[in-house]
Amino acid sequence: MIATIPTATLTGVDGRPVTVEVHVSNGLPGFSIVGLPDASCRESRDRVRSALLSSGQGWPMKRVTVNLAPTSLRKGGSGLDLPIAVGLLVANGDLDAEHVEGMAFLGELGLDGSLRRVAGMVPMVEAIAAPIVVVPATSAEEAGLVGRHEVRSTSSLSSLLGALRGSGPWDAAVTTPSSVASVTADPDLADVRGQRLGRWALEIAAAGNHHLLFVGPPGSGKTMLARRLPGLLPDLDRDEALAATRVHSAAGQPLPPGGLIRRPPFRAPHHNASSVSLLGGGTSAMRPGEISLAHNGVLFIDELGEMAASTLDGLRQPLEEGLIRVARARATVAFPARFLLVAAMNPCPCGDGGPPGTCRCSEPARQRYGRRLSGPLLDRFDLRLTVDRPDVADLLGGQPGESSEVVAQRVLGARARATARGVRANADLPGPGLEATVRLQAAAARVLEYKLRVGSLSARGLHRVQRVARTIADLADAPDVTEDHVCAALELRIGLEALEGVA
């Protein structure tokens, strides 16, 4: 007898529909799985056998063949355990086929028959066409985020069989500590003393989604400023939240209470992170990297000058396109990677970056340090400024600045004006037609023309300055971009004298 059970597998951050076909026939007892399974799929034979025996079910002493269709797609993960077990019971006649009509199954089996959650529940449920999806009780909340299916859950194989046969109820959703991320308030911008220019750049970055680079000595407040950026950003809308949740679900990351990621994610990988961990990829399993986990949020890289140059240059294409294509011998996967990049670095290896006598670095050492950041990568930072150590008076007796709540309201107003133009933020304004959107006054246009003629701006830099000037005008509620707005945008792209070759 043959049984077919719908399910799904995970490829990158996307789910792929899979049909589990189980055939039980006479012959020498054996169990084989075909259809390009990986090691975890092949090992499901032992997990399914132990789970069935622990749940009071028999193991057929016959020839069992499991086909994972389509056979051209590589399958991975332990989420196929449950559909294989259900298909085996139906094919062996221990469970009526009508009891599983219209149902898809996802979940890992423990040796005791328990059902365990698997990574990627959201994208895999999205890929399933069946109206009813059966998942472990600990994954019911996550599976329900898609909103297109009736989600049923159980905590064990024995309770599942009872519910399918009508002799027992379905389990209620259970939230476990492993699926709940701690909720902490975003740091307040009012904690930052002084740093007027740094605070202003942070507000502009949040309002226009502009990439930001801080350069300054240790203790100047670069990291403190950067970590307060998420508190200035508005909540994600439904589509953005679901896209971010899909990535975190596929990566097996803990989700917040309620399952949906409503606040922009904040990721801060170590500067020694490998290229694969930052950009994504792997061998048998293609896993999203830190830039994808920061999708629709903020990626903060501290000590930017200490990161490998090849890893840094890998950011160039995602910063332009909002996704990254990872190619391997077995598969090519496109991961979403639309993030706001904030970086901080010292002006030189010793960190002081002061005049001769205070800086302990030789001139060749300073030049080598600056060359770690390529010109094309630096050109992708809309905002680049030097952050000096705050004044003593500001540290000891200065008045606190505006709170994140006050600044966030202005950011929200600027983003609303960008939304009226058809984009999420001004950084997304397309190049074609930018002149019509960023209406420059005559004096402002002359300033940009001069910068282009002397070679201070590239064509990409011109568009970025125009977008930043538009954001500054939006924060001031100005209909046109004036000379002051353009000069302010240019002011926030200088101050990198310590980095060789930066204009």
N, C-alpha and C positions, 0 to 999 in steps of 0.2 A: 504494500500500500504506500502511496505517496501523499505527503502533507506539505503544504506551502504556507509559510508564515511571513508576513511583511515585517521588516525592521529597517535599520539604517546603520551606516558606518560613517566615520569621520575622516575627512580629507582636508588637512589644514584647519580652517575655521568653518568649513562648509560641510553640511550633511549630504550624504548620497544614499538614495533608497536602495535597499537590498532585499531580495527574496530568499529566504532559507527554505530549500527543498530537501525533505528528508524521505529517504526510501528504505523500507525494511523488507528484506526478502530472505528466502531460505538459502542456506549455504553455510560455509564455515563461519563461525562467529567472528566478527570484526567490526571496526568502526573507522571510517575514513572521512576526511573533510577535503573537498576540492573547491576550486574557485579562487585561487590566489589568496589563501589565508596567511596571516603572519604567525609568528610563534605563539602569541597569546591566543589566537583563534584555534590553532592546532591543540593547544593545551586544554581547551574547553572540554575535550573528551573526558578527561579525568575529573574535572569539576562537575560536569553534568552527571556523570555516573555516581559520584559520591553524593551529590545533592538529591538525586532520585532515590537512592537507597536510604538516605537519612530521612526522607519524607514519606517513607512507607511504600514507595513504588518499586516495581520490579525492573530488572535490566534485561532486555531481550537477548536471548542467546541465538541471535541471527546475524545476518549480514546487514549492517547499517551504513548507508552512504549519505553524506550531507553535502549538498551543492549550494554554494553561495553565489547567487546570480545578481548582476551580470558577471560572467567569469572574467571579463577583461579588466575589471576594477579590482585593485588591491584592497583587501579588507584588513582592518586592524582593530585591536581593542578587545576587551572582555565583555562588551555590551551585547555580543551575540550569544552569550551563554543561555539566557532565558528563552529566546526564540528557538534555539536548537533543542532545548529540553521540551518545550511545548510541542514543537513539531515531531519529536520522537514519540511523545505520548500519543499524539493523534495518529501518526503512521502505524503505531503498534496496536491501535484499537483501544488504548486505555482511556482515551478522552474523545468524546464525540466532536467531529469537525464543526458541527453547528454551534458548539459552545464558544468557538473562537472566531466565528464569522464576523468580518468587519473590524477585527482587532489587530493591532501591531504590538510588538513586545520589545522592550529594551531593558537590559539590566545584567549585572554580573551575579553569578551564583557562588555562594560559599559552600564549603564542603558539608556544612550542617543544613543546607537547604535555605539559608537566609539570602535575601536579595540585597545587593549593595549598589550604591550609586556609581555612575561612571562619568568621566569627563565628557563634555560636549553635548549634554542633554538638550540644550536649546537648539543648536543647529541641526541635530539629528531628528528631533521631533518636527522641526520645520520641513524636513525632507520627506516626511511620511504622508502618504495620501489617505490612509485608512482613517475613518472618522473617530475611532477609539484607540487610545494609546495606553498600554499597561506598563507601568514603571515601578521601581522600588519606592516605598513610602517616603524615603528621605529625598527623593528627586521629584516628588509630585509638584511641589511649589515651583521648582525650576521649569519643569515641563509645561506647566500651565501658563507660562509667560507668553508662549506663542499665540494662544487664544483661539486657535482654529480647531482644536480637538477636544473631545471629552477625555479627560485624564482620569484613569483609575489606577489605584496603587495597592500594593501588598507588601508585607514585610518578610514573607517566606514563601517558598514554593508550595508547601502544604496548604497555607491559607489561600494562595492563588487558586489551587485546584478546587478548594471548597467553594470559593466565590464563583468560579467558572461553572461548576456543577449546580450552583444554586443552593448549596447547603451551608453557606457561610457568607458573612458580609465582606465588603471591600474595606480595607484599612483607611483610616484618616491620614492625611499628610502629616509627617513628622519632621520637625526642623531640628537638626543635630548641630552641636557646636562646630563641627567641621565645615558646615555649609553657611555659617554666619560670620561675617567680618565685623570686627569691632568698629563702632561708630564713634568717631571723635570729631570735635569741632575744629574747623579750619583756624589756623593761627591768625590773630588779628593784626591788621596793618598798623594799628595805633601803637603797637609795641616797638615800632621802629622809630628811633630818635634821629632827628636830622635827616640827611639823605633826601633833600627836596627833589633833586633831579632823578634819583633812582626811583622814588615813589611815583613821580610823574611818568617815567618810562614804563613802570609796571602798569599803571592805569591805561596808558595808550596800548600796551601789548594786550591787555585783557579786552579792551574795547574793540580793537581791530583784528585780534588774533595774529598779531605780528610777532615773529621770532625775535628773541631778545638775548643779547650777550652782555654780561657784566665782566669788566676787567678791573682788578684792584688788588691791593695787598691783603694778606690774611687779617681777619678781624674788622674789615671794612663794612661788613653787613651784606655781602653778596648772597650768601645762602639764606640768610634771614629774610631778605626781600623776595627771593625766588619762591620760597616755601609759602609765602602769603598770596601768591598769584591765584591758586584755585579758589580762595575765598572771595575773589572779585568776579569770578565767572558765573553766569546764570546757570540754572538747572538745565539738564538735557531734556529735549522734547522726547516724545514717545519713540520716534524712529531712531534718534541718536542713542537713546538709552538702550534700546533693544540691540543696536549694532554693537555697542560697547559690551553689553552682557553676553552676546554671542561669542565674542573673542575671549572673555574671561572664562566662560563656560567651557570652551574648547581647550583652553589651557589648564583646566582643572583648578582655577583660582577660586577662593571662597567668595561667595556673593553676599551682599548686604541683606538685612532683614527685608522680606518682601520679594527678594530675588532680583529685582530690576535695579540697575545702577543708575540712579537719578543724578548724582553729582559727577562732574567731570573727573575722570581718573587722574591720579598723580603718581607717576613712576619716576624713581630716582636710582637708576642702576649705578653700580660702582664704576669708577673710571677704568678699572682693570677688566671690565666685562669683555668677553670674547665677541667676535663678529656674529657668530650664530646666536648667542644669547640676546644680543641687541637687535639684530635684524630678523631673526627667525630662521627656521630650517631644521636640519637634523638628518638622520639616515633613514631608518625604517618609519619613523613617525615624524611628520612635518609639523613642528610646533611653532606657534606665534611667538615672536620675540618681544622685547620691551617696547619697541616703537609701536607694535600693534596693540599691546596691552594699554598703551597710552592713547589709543584711538578715541577721538572726540574729547581728549583731555590734555594734560600737560606732561611733557617729558623733560625732566631736569637732569642735566649732566654737570656735576660739579667737577672741578679740576679738569676742565676740558683739555688743557695743554698736556696732560699726562696720559691721555687716551691714545691708543695706537692710531697712526695717521690713516692706515688702510680702513680701520673700523669707522673713523670719522667720515671719510669720503663715501662710505656706504650710505650715509644719511642724505646725500645730495639728491638722488632720484626720488626717494619718498617725500622729501620736503617739497618737491615740485608737483608730484602727481597724486599724493595722498594715498598711495599704496605701494607695496613692494612685491616684486615677482621673484620668488626663490626657485631656482632651477636645480634639480638633482637628476641623477641617472634614472631614477624610478618614477619621478613625477615632477611637475612644475605647478606651483601653488602661488596664488596671488593673495597676500594678506592685506587687510585694510590698515592704513597707517596715516591717518589725517590727525596730526597732533600739533600742539603749540610747543615749540622748542625754546627752552630757557637754559642758558649755559652760563657758567662762571669759571673764571680762570685767573691765575696770577699773571702779572705783567712779565715775569721772568722766573727762572728756576728758583732763585732764593726767595722770591715773593715780594721783596721791597720795591723794586722797580723805580727807585729814586735816582737822583743825580749821582754822578761819580763821587765816590766816598761813602755813600750810604748803601748802594747796591754792591753785593759781593760777587756778581756775575761778570765774567769777561764779555766783551762785545761779541766774539764768535758764539759764545754760549747763548746770549740773548737772541742772536739771529737764528740759531738752530731751533730754539724754543718757539720762536715766532713762525718758522717755516713748517711746524707740525700741522698748522691749520692752513689748508690750501686756500688760494684766492677765491675759487668758485664756491667753496663752502662758506667763507666769510661773507661773500656777496649775498648769500641767502638770508643773512640776519638783517631784518628790517631796522632793528634798533641795536646800536652798539655804543656803549658809553663806558667811561672810566668812573669807578666808584672809589672815592678816597675815604680814609678813616674819618668818622664823624668828629665834629668839634667837641672839645671837653665840656664846654658849656651846655651843649645839647645833651650829652650823656648824663651829666650830673644834675642839671636843673632845668633842662629844656621841657617845653610843653609837649605833650603827646600830639601827634598829628591826627588826621582824620581816621576814623575807624574803617574797617573793611566794609561795613554795612553802608556807610555814606558813599564811599567810592563806588561800590557795586551798583548803586542806584544810577549814577552817571554812566557807568559802563552799560547798564541795561538800556538806557535811553539811546546811547550811540549804536548799540546793536539793533535796536528797533528801527533806526534810520537806515541801517544797512539792509535789514530785512525788507524794507520798502523798496529797495533797489533790486531785490530778487536774489540776494546772497545772504549767507549766515553772518558773515563779518566782512569788513572791507578788504582784508587780505585775500579774499576769494574773488574780488572783482576781476573779470577777464580783461586781458590786454587789449583785444579789439574793442573799440568804443570807450576806452578808459578816459580819453580826453573829454567826451561828452558827459561822463559821470563825474569826473573831477574837474569842475569848471574853474580854471585858473584865471585870476586877474592878470592884467598885462605885466605888472611888476613881478609877480610870482613866476610867470613864464620866462621873463628875462633872466631871473636868477638861475633857473634850471638850464636854460640855454648856455649860460656862461660855464656852469659846472660840466656840461657835456663837452664843450669846446676845449676846455683845459684838461680833459681826461680824468676828472675826479669822479665821474659817474659812468657806469656801463649802461647798456640798454636795459638790462634787468634791474640795475640799481635805480634807473629813472622811474620805472614803473613802481618799484617798492617805495620810493620817496613820495610819489604821487598818492599812493594808497595810505601811507602814514599821514601825509598832510590832510587827506580827506578825513581820516579818523580824528585828528586834532581839531579840525573844523567842526566835526559832528559833536565832539565833547563840548565845544564852545557854542553849539547850536547856530553855526554860521552856514548860510546857504552856499557861499562860494569859498574857494580856497584863496587866501590872501598871501601876500609876501611874507607876513609874519608866520603863517602856518607852514610855508615851505622852508623858511629859515629854521624854524623849530625842528622840522623833520630832518634837515641836514645836520643840525647841531647834535642830534641823537645818533648820527652815523660816524662821528669822529671820536677822537680821544684814544686811538689805538696806536700811538706812536711807538709803543714798545714792541709791536708786532711788525716785523719786516714785510714790506710789500703790500700793506693794507692802505687803500685810499679812502 
